[in-house]
Amino acid sequence: MAYLGTLSLVLITTALAGHFSRRVGMPAVIGQLLVGIILGPAVLGWVTENDFVHTFSEIGVILLMFMAGLESDLGLLKKYLKPSLSVAVCGIVVPIGLVYLFGRLFSFNNEQSLFLGVTFAATSVSISVEVLKELRKLDSKEGTTILGAAVIDDILAVLILSVLVSIFSDVAQSSGGHVQSNLALSLTFQALYFVGIYVVFKWLTPLLMGLGEKMSVASSVILMSLVICLGMAYLAELVGLSGVVGSFFAGVAVSQTAYKKEVEESVEPIGYAVFIPMFFVSIGLHMTFDGFLSDLIFIIPLTILALITKWIGCGAGAKMLKMSWHSADIIGAGMVSRGEMALIIAQVGYSAKLLTSEYYSGVIIVIILTTIIAPFMIKQAIMRQKKS
């Protein structure tokens, strides 16, 4: 029953840390991330990344992105589809290109350098979503563009990773002639998933939510919305996409029904009471300081490069479509966080021997640092816009 003690410790410490973070003018998520670092292997070692923590954190990020989908204005999302696409593509190309060159400087081979670029091309906006919600910018044109770009970015990064692992990993090489057929099958299933999203939007979600209203069960509407959320997340992972893609679209689908407000008011307490704090803490748990000093020559420049390539790359994508400098600044900062997407990609690459053990811990530290720095960048960008 040790997990009960872990859960109690995480909930009280994240509540206090979030409170004090807001009191000093910082987003609450910063305090929660620091709790993960302090309680985790980096400092005290009281909490470790086990199955319990991992499961709760997975549910946490899925609920967080479900709520982001609920708060998304589909009309605005359609309106800013072009800038979202431009931001996502620039935010993929610039990091891959420049981080690839950085990898070559450190004697990575072509495949390893390309994989390093893909790792830092990934964006995880779950933390950006939290900051934007806190600052009431999630439903703005900048917030909507960030959400749209993040979904496209996630899809592109996963597809590129799938190709890399299939072509270059030891497993793929040993598969011989099965590599192309497996890859084609995977891409086909992913394409079918996005076709299925239309079906969910048009018919399935209204049908299930209406059925939930008629059921003689407590909170049946909320229950049905969670079935849609978790089901779409599960199917996304089943076809090789990230579960957050499915949960985000589930939230958007439910937001188009008459039950949006009821679901939003009920799911938010569920998420923030238990699961979402565990997600933010789990990111901090990946931080360790083993070999930190000796790896600084790798960590410092890669951190700077990771921050700049997303900020400038995504900002340039927004500016290309006539957005203001301040909007481009906010969008670029909002796409900086790498979070769980980059951690997942790094782990996949490490397993496929596209990332060596020599640099694995350094890459994880850089991912954590970008995730911690990103909320500060977003807040400063929004403050600059307000002052103008």
C-alpha positions as CSV (number, residue, x, y, z in Angstrom):
1,M,0.0,0.0,0.0
2,A,3.0,2.3,-0.4
3,Y,1.4,3.9,-3.4
4,L,-1.2,5.6,-1.0
5,G,1.7,7.3,0.8
6,T,3.2,8.4,-2.5
7,L,-0.1,9.8,-3.7
8,S,-0.7,11.7,-0.4
9,L,2.8,13.1,-0.5
10,V,2.5,14.3,-4.1
11,L,-0.9,15.8,-3.7
12,I,0.0,17.9,-0.6
13,T,3.4,19.0,-1.9
14,T,2.1,20.0,-5.3
15,A,-0.8,21.9,-3.7
16,L,1.6,23.9,-1.5
17,A,4.1,24.4,-4.3
18,G,1.4,25.6,-6.7
19,H,0.1,28.0,-4.1
20,F,3.5,29.5,-3.4
21,S,4.4,29.7,-7.1
22,R,1.3,31.8,-7.8
23,R,2.0,34.0,-4.8
24,V,5.4,34.9,-6.2
25,G,3.9,35.5,-9.7
26,M,4.9,32.2,-11.4
27,P,2.6,29.6,-13.0
28,A,1.6,26.9,-10.6
29,V,3.1,24.3,-12.9
30,I,6.6,25.5,-12.1
31,G,6.2,24.6,-8.4
32,Q,4.8,21.2,-9.4
33,L,7.7,20.4,-11.7
34,L,10.1,21.4,-8.9
35,V,8.3,19.0,-6.5
36,G,9.1,16.2,-8.9
37,I,12.8,17.1,-9.0
38,I,13.0,17.5,-5.2
39,L,11.1,14.4,-4.3
40,G,12.6,12.3,-7.1
41,P,16.0,10.7,-7.6
42,A,17.7,14.1,-8.3
43,V,17.5,15.2,-4.6
44,L,15.6,13.2,-2.0
45,G,14.7,10.0,-3.8
46,W,11.4,9.6,-2.0
47,V,9.4,9.1,-5.1
48,T,10.5,7.1,-8.2
49,E,9.0,6.5,-11.6
50,N,7.1,3.2,-11.0
51,D,4.0,1.7,-12.6
52,F,1.7,3.5,-10.3
53,V,3.2,7.0,-11.0
54,H,3.4,6.2,-14.7
55,T,-0.2,5.2,-15.0
56,F,-1.5,8.2,-13.0
57,S,0.6,10.6,-15.0
58,E,-0.6,9.1,-18.3
59,I,-4.2,9.6,-17.2
60,G,-3.3,13.1,-16.1
61,V,-1.9,14.2,-19.4
62,I,-4.8,12.6,-21.2
63,L,-7.3,14.5,-19.0
64,L,-5.4,17.8,-19.4
65,M,-5.5,17.6,-23.2
66,F,-9.1,16.5,-23.1
67,M,-9.9,19.7,-21.2
68,A,-7.8,21.7,-23.7
69,G,-10.0,20.2,-26.4
70,L,-13.2,21.1,-24.4
71,E,-12.0,24.7,-24.2
72,S,-11.0,24.9,-27.9
73,D,-13.2,27.0,-30.2
74,L,-13.6,24.8,-33.3
75,G,-14.5,28.0,-35.3
76,L,-11.2,29.6,-34.3
77,L,-9.4,26.3,-34.9
78,K,-10.7,26.3,-38.5
79,K,-9.9,30.0,-38.9
80,Y,-6.3,29.5,-37.8
81,L,-5.7,26.2,-39.6
82,K,-3.2,27.8,-42.1
83,P,-1.1,29.5,-39.4
84,S,-1.2,26.3,-37.3
85,L,0.1,24.3,-40.3
86,S,2.8,26.9,-41.0
87,V,3.9,27.0,-37.4
88,A,4.1,23.2,-37.1
89,V,6.1,22.7,-40.3
90,C,8.6,25.5,-39.5
91,G,8.7,24.1,-35.9
92,I,9.7,20.7,-37.2
93,V,12.1,21.7,-40.0
94,V,14.2,24.3,-38.1
95,P,15.0,22.1,-35.0
96,I,15.7,19.0,-37.1
97,G,18.1,20.8,-39.3
98,L,20.1,22.7,-36.7
99,V,20.1,20.0,-34.0
100,Y,21.2,17.5,-36.7
101,L,24.2,19.7,-37.3
102,F,24.8,20.0,-33.6
103,G,24.8,16.2,-33.3
104,R,27.4,15.9,-36.1
105,L,29.6,18.2,-34.1
106,F,29.5,15.7,-31.3
107,S,30.4,12.8,-33.7
108,F,26.9,11.4,-33.9
109,N,26.4,9.4,-37.1
110,N,23.8,10.5,-39.6
111,E,21.0,8.4,-38.1
112,Q,21.7,9.4,-34.5
113,S,22.0,13.1,-35.5
114,L,18.7,13.0,-37.4
115,F,17.0,11.2,-34.4
116,L,18.4,13.9,-32.0
117,G,16.7,16.5,-34.3
118,V,13.4,14.7,-34.3
119,T,13.5,14.4,-30.5
120,F,13.7,18.2,-30.2
121,A,11.3,18.8,-33.0
122,A,8.6,17.3,-30.8
123,T,6.3,19.6,-28.8
124,S,4.4,18.9,-25.7
125,V,1.9,21.7,-25.1
126,S,0.3,20.2,-22.0
127,I,2.3,22.6,-19.8
128,S,1.8,25.4,-22.2
129,V,-2.0,24.7,-22.1
130,E,-1.9,25.0,-18.3
131,V,0.0,28.4,-18.4
132,L,-2.3,29.7,-21.2
133,K,-5.4,28.7,-19.2
134,E,-4.0,30.4,-16.1
135,L,-3.4,33.6,-18.0
136,R,-6.7,33.3,-19.9
137,K,-5.1,33.1,-23.3
138,L,-6.1,29.6,-24.3
139,D,-9.1,30.6,-26.5
140,S,-7.1,33.5,-28.1
141,K,-5.8,33.4,-31.7
142,E,-2.4,32.6,-30.2
143,G,-3.6,29.8,-28.0
144,T,-5.7,28.3,-30.7
145,T,-2.8,28.4,-33.2
146,I,-0.5,26.7,-30.6
147,L,-3.1,23.9,-30.0
148,G,-3.6,23.4,-33.7
149,A,0.1,23.5,-34.4
150,A,0.9,21.1,-31.6
151,V,-1.5,18.5,-32.9
152,I,0.1,18.7,-36.4
153,D,3.6,18.8,-34.8
154,D,2.8,15.7,-32.8
155,I,1.6,13.8,-35.9
156,L,4.6,14.8,-38.0
157,A,7.1,13.9,-35.2
158,V,5.5,10.5,-34.7
159,L,5.4,9.8,-38.4
160,I,9.1,10.8,-38.8
161,L,10.0,8.7,-35.7
162,S,8.2,5.7,-37.1
163,V,10.1,6.0,-40.4
164,L,13.5,6.4,-38.5
165,V,12.9,3.5,-36.2
166,S,11.6,1.3,-39.0
167,I,14.6,2.0,-41.3
168,F,17.6,2.5,-39.0
169,S,17.0,0.4,-35.8
170,D,18.5,-3.0,-35.3
171,V,15.1,-4.5,-35.1
172,A,14.0,-3.0,-38.5
173,Q,17.3,-4.1,-40.1
174,S,16.8,-7.6,-38.9
175,S,13.2,-7.6,-40.3
176,G,14.5,-7.4,-43.9
177,G,11.7,-7.2,-46.4
178,H,9.0,-6.8,-43.8
179,V,10.1,-3.2,-42.9
180,Q,8.3,-1.4,-45.8
181,S,5.1,-3.5,-45.4
182,N,5.0,-2.9,-41.7
183,L,5.6,0.9,-42.1
184,A,2.9,1.1,-44.8
185,L,0.4,-0.8,-42.7
186,S,1.1,1.6,-39.7
187,L,0.6,4.7,-41.8
188,T,-2.6,3.2,-43.3
189,F,-4.0,2.6,-39.8
190,Q,-3.0,6.2,-38.7
191,A,-4.8,7.6,-41.8
192,L,-7.9,5.6,-41.0
193,Y,-7.8,6.9,-37.5
194,F,-8.1,10.4,-38.7
195,V,-11.0,9.4,-41.0
196,G,-12.6,7.9,-37.8
197,I,-12.3,11.2,-36.0
198,Y,-14.8,12.7,-38.5
199,V,-17.2,9.8,-37.7
200,V,-16.7,10.5,-33.9
201,F,-17.4,14.2,-34.4
202,K,-20.4,13.8,-36.7
203,W,-22.3,10.9,-35.3
204,L,-20.7,8.9,-32.5
205,T,-20.2,11.6,-29.8
206,P,-23.7,13.2,-30.1
207,L,-25.2,9.6,-30.0
208,L,-23.2,8.5,-26.9
209,M,-23.7,11.8,-25.0
210,G,-27.4,11.6,-25.7
211,L,-27.5,8.0,-24.5
212,G,-25.6,9.0,-21.3
213,E,-28.3,11.6,-20.5
214,K,-31.0,8.9,-20.7
215,M,-29.2,6.4,-18.5
216,S,-30.4,6.0,-14.9
217,V,-26.9,6.2,-13.5
218,A,-25.3,9.0,-11.4
219,S,-23.1,11.3,-13.5
220,S,-23.8,9.2,-16.6
221,V,-23.1,12.1,-19.0
222,I,-19.7,12.7,-17.4
223,L,-19.0,8.9,-17.5
224,M,-19.8,8.8,-21.2
225,S,-17.5,11.8,-22.0
226,L,-14.7,10.0,-20.2
227,V,-15.4,6.8,-22.2
228,I,-15.0,8.9,-25.4
229,C,-11.8,10.5,-24.1
230,L,-10.1,7.4,-22.9
231,G,-11.3,5.3,-25.8
232,M,-10.0,7.8,-28.4
233,A,-6.7,8.0,-26.6
234,Y,-6.4,4.2,-26.5
235,L,-7.2,3.9,-30.2
236,A,-4.6,6.6,-31.0
237,E,-1.9,4.7,-29.2
238,L,-3.1,1.5,-30.8
239,V,-2.3,2.9,-34.3
240,G,1.0,4.4,-33.2
241,L,0.0,8.0,-32.4
242,S,0.2,9.7,-29.0
243,G,-2.8,9.2,-26.7
244,V,-2.9,13.0,-26.2
245,V,-3.9,13.4,-29.9
246,G,-7.0,11.2,-29.3
247,S,-7.9,12.9,-26.0
248,F,-7.6,16.4,-27.5
249,F,-9.9,15.5,-30.4
250,A,-12.3,13.8,-28.0
251,G,-12.5,17.1,-26.0
252,V,-13.2,19.1,-29.2
253,A,-15.9,16.6,-30.2
254,V,-17.6,16.8,-26.8
255,S,-17.3,20.6,-26.9
256,Q,-19.6,20.6,-30.0
257,T,-22.5,19.1,-28.0
258,A,-24.9,20.7,-25.5
259,Y,-23.1,19.0,-22.6
260,K,-19.8,21.0,-22.9
261,K,-20.3,23.1,-19.8
262,E,-21.5,20.2,-17.6
263,V,-18.5,18.0,-18.7
264,E,-16.0,20.8,-18.2
265,E,-17.2,21.6,-14.7
266,S,-17.1,18.0,-13.7
267,V,-13.9,16.7,-15.3
268,E,-11.7,19.6,-14.2
269,P,-11.9,18.7,-10.5
270,I,-11.3,15.0,-11.3
271,G,-8.1,15.9,-13.2
272,Y,-6.7,18.6,-10.9
273,A,-7.5,16.8,-7.7
274,V,-5.4,13.7,-8.5
275,F,-4.1,12.9,-11.9
276,I,-2.7,16.1,-13.4
277,P,-0.4,16.9,-10.4
278,M,1.0,13.4,-10.8
279,F,1.8,14.1,-14.4
280,F,3.7,17.3,-13.7
281,V,5.6,15.6,-10.9
282,S,6.5,12.6,-13.2
283,I,8.3,15.0,-15.5
284,G,10.5,16.2,-12.7
285,L,11.2,12.6,-11.6
286,H,13.2,12.1,-14.8
287,M,15.8,14.6,-13.7
288,T,19.0,13.3,-12.2
289,F,22.3,15.1,-11.7
290,D,24.6,12.0,-12.4
291,G,27.4,13.1,-14.6
292,F,25.8,16.6,-14.9
293,L,29.1,18.6,-14.6
294,S,31.0,16.5,-17.1
295,D,28.1,16.7,-19.6
296,L,27.7,20.5,-19.4
297,I,29.6,21.1,-22.6
298,F,26.8,19.0,-24.3
299,I,23.8,20.1,-22.2
300,I,24.2,23.9,-22.2
301,P,24.5,24.5,-26.0
302,L,21.8,21.9,-26.7
303,T,19.4,23.6,-24.3
304,I,20.0,27.0,-25.9
305,L,19.6,25.5,-29.3
306,A,16.4,23.6,-28.3
307,L,14.9,26.8,-26.9
308,I,15.9,29.0,-29.9
309,T,15.0,26.7,-32.7
310,K,11.4,26.2,-31.5
311,W,10.9,29.8,-30.5
312,I,12.3,31.3,-33.7
313,G,11.1,28.5,-36.0
314,C,7.5,28.5,-34.8
315,G,7.5,32.3,-34.5
316,A,8.7,32.6,-38.1
317,G,5.9,30.2,-39.2
318,A,3.4,32.5,-37.6
319,K,5.0,35.7,-38.9
320,M,5.0,34.3,-42.5
321,L,1.2,34.4,-42.4
322,K,1.1,38.1,-41.4
323,M,0.6,37.6,-37.6
324,S,2.0,40.4,-35.4
325,W,5.5,40.2,-33.8
326,H,3.9,39.8,-30.4
327,S,1.6,37.0,-31.6
328,A,4.6,35.3,-33.2
329,D,6.5,35.7,-29.9
330,I,3.8,34.1,-27.8
331,I,3.3,31.2,-30.3
332,G,7.0,30.5,-30.5
333,A,7.3,30.5,-26.7
334,G,4.2,28.3,-26.5
335,M,5.8,25.6,-28.7
336,V,9.1,25.4,-26.8
337,S,8.1,22.9,-24.2
338,R,9.1,19.3,-25.0
339,G,7.7,17.5,-22.0
340,E,6.4,13.9,-22.3
341,M,6.4,13.8,-26.1
342,A,10.2,14.3,-26.3
343,L,10.7,11.9,-23.3
344,I,8.7,9.2,-25.1
345,I,10.6,9.7,-28.3
346,A,14.0,9.7,-26.5
347,Q,13.1,6.4,-24.8
348,V,12.0,4.9,-28.1
349,G,15.2,6.0,-29.8
350,Y,17.3,4.7,-26.9
351,S,15.6,1.3,-27.2
352,A,16.2,1.3,-30.9
353,K,19.9,2.2,-30.4
354,L,19.4,5.6,-32.2
355,L,20.6,7.3,-29.0
356,T,23.6,6.0,-27.1
357,S,23.8,5.6,-23.3
358,E,26.6,8.1,-23.2
359,Y,24.3,11.0,-24.2
360,Y,20.9,9.7,-23.0
361,S,20.9,11.3,-19.6
362,G,22.1,14.6,-21.1
363,V,19.2,14.6,-23.6
364,I,16.7,13.9,-20.8
365,I,18.1,16.8,-18.7
366,V,17.8,19.1,-21.7
367,I,14.2,18.0,-22.3
368,I,13.4,18.7,-18.6
369,L,15.1,22.1,-18.7
370,T,13.1,23.2,-21.8
371,T,9.9,22.1,-20.1
372,I,10.7,24.1,-17.0
373,I,11.9,27.2,-18.9
374,A,8.9,27.2,-21.4
375,P,6.3,28.6,-18.9
376,F,8.6,31.6,-18.1
377,M,9.0,32.3,-21.8
378,I,5.2,32.2,-22.4
379,K,4.5,34.5,-19.5
380,Q,7.1,37.0,-20.5
381,A,5.9,37.0,-24.1
382,I,2.3,37.7,-22.9
383,M,3.5,40.5,-20.7
384,R,5.4,42.0,-23.6
385,Q,2.2,41.9,-25.6
386,K,0.2,43.6,-22.8
387,K,2.8,46.4,-22.5
388,S,2.8,47.2,-26.2
